[in-house]
Amino acid sequence: MTDFNCIREFLAADRELNALVGDNIFLFERPEKVKCDSYITYSFHELHGASAVRQYQLDIRAISKDIRKVLLIKDRVIKLLDCYNRPCNLSSADEGVLSCTLVNGGGLAHNGETDEYYAFSYFVVNATNN
């Protein structure tokens, strides 16, 4: 199983993205005790893992009360993670990420209960054991 903490570390290290969300990048959902206006959540699902190369779907959500900010966050995440025409710089101690490609720019939703906007992006990640 790939350690997807490398995705979090890669995103958090980017100055431009850090200015928008800080270190507020969470696996699955934001913890209740963390209070922030803008953040990113991510989750993954294994699509194919029977060979040396494992394939995952990576779901990323940019979340903010400001619609312009959520779109800036989403665009920056896509620019960082969509490695269709350049080498992929993601890796963990146990596995290397061979590629990360945008599948769908997703969409935009508004949660009236929390007054937050959600921007979705979906990627396919190919990883291998080191």
C-alpha positions as CSV (number, residue, x, y, z in Angstrom):
1,M,0.0,0.0,0.0
2,T,1.3,3.4,-0.9
3,D,1.9,5.9,1.8
4,F,0.0,8.9,0.6
5,N,1.5,11.1,3.2
6,C,4.0,12.0,0.5
7,I,1.2,13.8,-1.3
8,R,0.4,15.9,1.7
9,E,4.1,16.7,2.3
10,F,4.5,17.7,-1.4
11,L,1.5,20.0,-1.4
12,A,2.4,21.6,2.0
13,A,5.9,22.3,0.8
14,D,4.6,24.6,-2.0
15,R,4.9,28.2,-1.0
16,E,1.9,29.4,-3.1
17,L,-0.4,26.7,-1.8
18,N,0.9,27.2,1.7
19,A,-0.1,30.8,1.5
20,L,-3.7,29.8,0.7
21,V,-4.2,26.9,3.1
22,G,-1.1,26.7,5.4
23,D,-0.6,23.2,6.7
24,N,-4.3,22.4,6.6
25,I,-4.2,19.4,4.3
26,F,-6.0,16.3,5.7
27,L,-6.5,12.7,4.9
28,F,-10.2,12.0,4.4
29,E,-11.6,15.0,6.4
30,R,-10.7,18.0,8.6
31,P,-10.5,17.0,12.3
32,E,-13.2,18.8,14.3
33,K,-10.7,20.3,16.7
34,V,-8.9,22.1,13.8
35,K,-10.5,25.5,13.0
36,C,-9.6,27.0,9.6
37,D,-11.3,28.8,6.8
38,S,-9.6,27.1,3.8
39,Y,-8.2,23.6,3.6
40,I,-7.7,20.5,1.4
41,T,-8.8,17.0,2.0
42,Y,-7.7,14.0,0.0
43,S,-8.5,10.3,-0.2
44,F,-7.5,7.4,-2.4
45,H,-8.9,4.2,-3.7
46,E,-6.9,1.3,-5.2
47,L,-8.0,0.6,-8.8
48,H,-5.5,-2.1,-9.7
49,G,-2.8,-3.7,-7.5
50,A,-2.1,-7.2,-8.8
51,S,1.2,-6.3,-10.5
52,A,4.4,-4.5,-9.5
53,V,2.7,-1.2,-10.4
54,R,-0.3,-0.3,-8.3
55,Q,-2.9,2.2,-9.6
56,Y,-5.0,4.5,-7.4
57,Q,-7.6,7.1,-7.8
58,L,-6.7,10.2,-5.8
59,D,-9.6,12.4,-4.9
60,I,-8.7,16.0,-3.8
61,R,-11.2,18.5,-2.4
62,A,-10.3,22.2,-2.0
63,I,-12.7,23.7,0.6
64,S,-13.2,27.4,1.6
65,K,-15.9,29.9,2.4
66,D,-14.5,32.1,-0.4
67,I,-15.4,30.8,-3.9
68,R,-12.4,32.7,-5.5
69,K,-10.0,31.2,-3.0
70,V,-11.3,27.6,-3.5
71,L,-10.8,28.0,-7.3
72,L,-7.2,29.3,-6.7
73,I,-6.5,26.3,-4.4
74,K,-7.9,23.8,-6.9
75,D,-5.9,25.3,-9.8
76,R,-2.7,25.2,-7.8
77,V,-3.3,21.6,-6.8
78,I,-3.8,20.6,-10.4
79,K,-0.7,22.5,-11.5
80,L,1.4,20.7,-8.9
81,L,0.0,17.2,-9.3
82,D,-0.8,16.8,-12.9
83,C,2.5,15.4,-14.2
84,Y,1.3,14.5,-17.7
85,N,4.3,16.3,-19.4
86,R,7.0,16.3,-16.8
87,P,8.7,13.9,-14.3
88,C,6.8,13.1,-11.2
89,N,8.5,14.3,-8.0
90,L,6.4,12.4,-5.5
91,S,7.8,9.5,-3.5
92,S,7.6,7.8,-0.1
93,A,10.2,5.8,1.7
94,D,8.6,2.5,0.6
95,E,7.2,3.3,-2.8
96,G,7.9,5.6,-5.8
97,V,5.1,7.4,-7.6
98,L,5.7,6.8,-11.2
99,S,3.0,9.2,-12.5
100,C,0.1,11.3,-11.3
101,T,-2.3,12.5,-14.0
102,L,-5.5,14.5,-13.8
103,V,-8.5,12.5,-14.8
104,N,-11.2,15.0,-14.2
105,G,-11.2,18.6,-13.0
106,G,-14.3,17.6,-11.0
107,G,-16.7,20.3,-10.2
108,L,-17.9,22.9,-7.7
109,A,-20.4,22.5,-5.0
110,H,-21.7,24.7,-2.2
111,N,-22.7,23.4,1.3
112,G,-25.5,25.7,2.6
113,E,-25.2,24.3,6.1
114,T,-21.5,25.2,6.5
115,D,-21.5,28.0,3.9
116,E,-18.4,26.4,2.3
117,Y,-17.5,25.8,-1.3
118,Y,-16.0,22.5,-2.5
119,A,-13.9,22.1,-5.6
120,F,-13.2,18.5,-6.6
121,S,-10.3,17.1,-8.6
122,Y,-9.6,13.5,-9.5
123,F,-6.2,12.0,-10.4
124,V,-4.8,8.6,-11.3
125,V,-1.6,7.7,-9.5
126,N,0.7,4.8,-10.6
127,A,3.1,3.7,-7.8
128,T,5.6,0.9,-7.4
129,N,7.5,-0.6,-4.5
130,N,11.1,0.7,-4.2
